Amino acid sequence: MITALSLLEQGFRNLTSPVTFVRAGGFFENFLYGLHVAQGGTLPVYYNPTDRKSTMVATTDIGAEVATLLTVPAWSGQRVIELGSMVSADEVAEQLGEVLKLDVKAFAIPRAGWAEAFEQLGIPKGRTGPAEEMFEAVNAGWMDLGAEGIEHVAGTTSAREVFEAAQNATKA
């Protein structure tokens, strides 16, 4: 998945018109399954170790930043913007627990069980490889923030707010 986006960026680098590449971290919305599965106090995750921080962001923050980019004065050349803040799976689990009003701990799914776990989330059997590769890259630190020459925009929406909004939507 990440390789495809990298190739797309490379292809656009030769354009003469202004271009901005927006790179978002992992989405808090990808943890919404936790509203159901964490009722027993455990949030299974692909992040290992669970206390290691990686870039995460809410999709509303992505939309807001892109809307801002489309309405500010034009720029020339190319820009690369990273969106998100450094957050650990443990912190996401804690915020989920605050919404569920119970103690929730992140649990790292053993690597050998990733394919089956992804299949349970709806990825077709035999097609989990790209998702597995992405989490391997995240866990290895290959996708951390802070590359030179890249603009960084921190997220303003917390995982807690994403969980609260989803929980409220189901009550409506």
C-alpha positions in Angstrom: 0.0 0.0 0.0 2.7 2.4 0.9 4.9 1.4 -2.1 2.0 2.3 -4.4 1.7 5.8 -2.9 5.5 6.2 -3.1 5.4 5.3 -6.8 2.5 7.8 -7.4 4.5 10.5 -5.7 7.6 9.7 -7.9 5.4 9.9 -11.0 4.0 13.3 -10.0 7.4 14.8 -9.1 8.0 15.8 -12.8 4.8 17.9 -13.1 5.4 21.6 -13.6 2.3 22.6 -11.7 2.3 23.0 -8.0 1.9 19.7 -6.1 1.4 18.9 -2.5 1.8 15.4 -1.2 -0.2 14.7 2.0 1.0 11.8 4.0 -1.2 10.7 6.8 -0.4 8.4 9.7 -2.4 5.5 10.8 -6.1 6.4 11.2 -7.8 6.4 14.6 -10.9 5.2 12.8 -9.1 1.9 12.1 -9.5 1.2 15.9 -13.3 1.5 15.8 -13.6 -2.3 16.0 -12.5 -1.8 19.6 -15.9 -0.4 20.5 -17.1 -4.0 20.2 -14.1 -6.3 20.8 -12.7 -4.4 23.8 -15.7 -5.0 26.0 -13.6 -7.6 27.8 -10.8 -5.1 28.5 -8.4 -6.1 25.6 -7.8 -4.2 22.4 -6.0 -6.5 19.9 -3.6 -4.5 17.7 -0.9 -5.1 15.1 1.5 -2.6 16.8 4.4 -4.2 18.6 5.5 -3.2 21.1 2.2 -1.5 22.1 4.0 1.3 23.9 6.0 2.4 20.9 4.6 5.6 19.4 3.8 5.9 15.7 2.1 8.5 13.6 -1.7 8.5 14.0 -4.4 10.9 12.9 -8.2 11.2 12.7 -9.7 11.4 9.2 -11.5 14.7 10.1 -8.0 16.2 10.6 -7.0 15.0 7.1 -10.1 16.5 5.5 -9.6 19.8 7.4 -5.9 20.1 6.3 -6.7 19.3 2.7 -9.6 21.8 2.7 -7.2 24.4 4.1 -4.6 23.6 1.4 -7.3 24.1 -1.3 -8.3 27.5 0.0 -5.0 29.2 0.8 -3.0 31.3 -1.7 -1.3 29.2 -4.4 2.2 28.1 -4.0 4.8 27.0 -6.5 6.9 23.9 -6.6 6.3 20.8 -4.5 5.4 20.4 -0.8 5.2 17.3 1.3 3.0 17.4 4.5 2.9 14.8 7.1 -0.3 14.7 9.2 -0.6 13.2 12.6 0.9 12.9 16.0 3.0 10.3 17.8 0.6 8.1 19.7 1.0 4.5 21.0 -1.5 1.7 20.8 -1.5 1.7 24.7 -2.7 5.4 24.6 -5.4 4.5 22.0 -6.5 1.6 24.3 -6.6 3.9 27.3 -8.7 6.5 25.5 -11.1 3.7 24.3 -11.4 2.6 27.9 -12.4 6.1 28.9 -15.2 6.1 26.4 -16.3 2.5 27.3 -15.9 3.3 31.0 -13.6 0.3 31.7 -9.9 -0.5 31.8 -8.7 -1.4 28.3 -5.2 -2.7 27.5 -3.7 -3.0 24.1 -2.6 -6.6 23.2 -0.1 -7.1 20.4 -1.5 -9.9 18.1 1.4 -12.3 17.5 2.9 -11.9 14.0 1.9 -15.5 13.1 -1.7 -14.6 13.6 -1.9 -11.4 11.5 -3.2 -12.9 8.3 -6.1 -14.6 10.1 -6.9 -11.5 12.1 -6.9 -9.3 8.9 -9.2 -11.9 7.3 -11.6 -11.5 10.3 -11.7 -7.8 9.6 -12.8 -8.5 6.0 -9.6 -8.7 3.9 -9.9 -11.6 1.6 -7.8 -14.7 2.3 -4.5 -14.6 0.5 -4.7 -10.8 0.2 -3.4 -9.7 3.6 0.2 -9.2 2.5 0.1 -5.4 1.9 -1.5 -4.8 5.3 1.0 -7.1 6.9 3.9 -5.3 5.2 2.6 -1.9 6.2 2.5 -2.9 9.9 5.9 -4.5 9.7 7.2 -1.1 8.4 5.4 0.8 11.2 6.7 -1.5 13.9 10.2 -1.3 12.5 10.1 2.6 12.7 10.4 3.0 8.9 7.4 5.3 8.8 8.2 7.7 11.6 7.7 11.5 11.4 10.5 14.0 10.9 12.1 13.5 7.5 14.1 16.5 6.5 12.4 19.0 4.3 8.9 17.8 5.1 6.2 20.0 6.8 4.5 18.5 9.8 0.9 19.2 10.9 -0.1 17.7 14.2 -3.5 16.2 14.6 -6.1 18.0 16.7 -8.6 15.2 17.1 -7.9 12.6 19.7 -8.7 8.9 19.5 -11.1 9.5 22.4 -13.1 12.0 20.3 -13.3 9.5 17.4 -14.6 6.8 19.7 -17.1 9.2 21.3 -18.4 10.3 17.9 -18.8 6.8 16.7 -20.5 5.7 19.9 -22.9 8.7 19.8 -23.7 7.9 16.1 -24.8 4.4 17.1 -27.1 5.9 19.7 -28.8 8.4 17.4 
